[in-house]
Amino acid sequence: MPHVTLSIPDETYRQMKRYPEVRWSEIIRGSIAAYLEQMKDSSSSAEIRSSLSESTLERLTAISSKRAESYFEKSRVEAWKRTRSLTQTS
């Protein structure tokens, strides 16, 4: 099995150390698997663009790069929250 190294904030690491019984690699593997499953179900940008009307495409094209980045960041954060909630243990 391949190995992956990742970096996490010091505070997160300290909190993880408080729960030595948790198999963190299993949590991370589950998170990655859930995220990949979500990605598999999503459409490509070309597929999405082909389904949009001309007026919608024109409005999207008019959005500034900065505003688009802001929307993307909000979407990324919300997707991460959903993915994280799938792997939370009780």
C-alpha positions in Angstrom: 0.0 0.0 0.0 1.4 3.4 -0.9 2.2 5.9 1.9 1.2 9.6 1.9 2.7 12.2 4.1 0.6 15.3 5.1 1.1 18.4 7.2 -1.4 19.5 9.8 -1.4 22.5 12.2 0.3 22.1 15.5 -2.9 22.6 17.4 -4.7 19.9 15.5 -1.8 17.5 16.2 -2.0 18.3 19.9 -5.7 17.6 20.0 -5.2 14.3 18.1 -2.6 13.2 20.7 -5.3 13.5 23.3 -7.1 10.5 21.7 -4.5 7.8 21.2 -7.1 5.1 20.8 -8.3 6.7 17.5 -6.8 5.3 14.4 -6.2 8.6 12.6 -5.0 7.0 9.4 -8.4 5.2 9.1 -10.2 8.5 9.6 -8.1 10.1 6.8 -8.5 7.1 4.5 -12.3 7.3 5.0 -12.3 11.0 4.3 -10.3 10.6 1.1 -12.6 7.7 0.0 -15.7 9.8 0.7 -14.3 12.8 -1.2 -13.4 10.7 -4.2 -16.9 9.2 -4.2 -18.3 12.7 -4.2 -16.0 13.7 -7.1 -17.0 10.6 -9.1 -20.6 11.7 -8.9 -19.9 15.3 -10.0 -20.1 16.5 -13.6 -17.2 18.0 -15.6 -17.2 21.7 -16.2 -17.7 21.1 -20.0 -20.9 19.0 -19.2 -22.2 21.7 -16.9 -21.5 24.5 -19.4 -23.3 22.7 -22.2 -26.4 22.5 -20.1 -26.6 26.2 -19.3 -28.5 28.8 -21.3 -26.8 31.5 -23.3 -27.9 34.2 -20.9 -26.6 32.3 -17.9 -23.2 31.8 -19.6 -23.1 35.5 -20.4 -23.8 36.4 -16.7 -21.1 33.9 -15.5 -18.6 35.3 -17.9 -19.2 38.8 -16.5 -18.2 37.8 -13.0 -14.8 39.1 -12.0 -12.0 36.6 -11.2 -11.8 37.9 -7.6 -15.5 37.3 -7.0 -15.4 33.9 -8.7 -12.5 32.9 -6.4 -14.5 34.0 -3.4 -17.4 31.8 -4.5 -15.1 28.9 -5.1 -13.5 29.3 -1.7 -16.9 29.3 0.0 -17.9 26.2 -2.0 -14.7 24.4 -1.1 -15.1 25.1 2.6 -18.7 23.9 2.6 -17.7 20.7 0.6 -15.0 20.0 3.2 -17.5 20.5 6.1 -19.8 17.9 4.4 -17.0 15.5 3.8 -15.7 15.9 7.3 -19.1 15.2 8.8 -19.2 11.9 6.9 -16.2 10.7 8.8 -16.9 12.0 12.3 -17.1 9.2 14.9 -19.4 9.3 17.9 
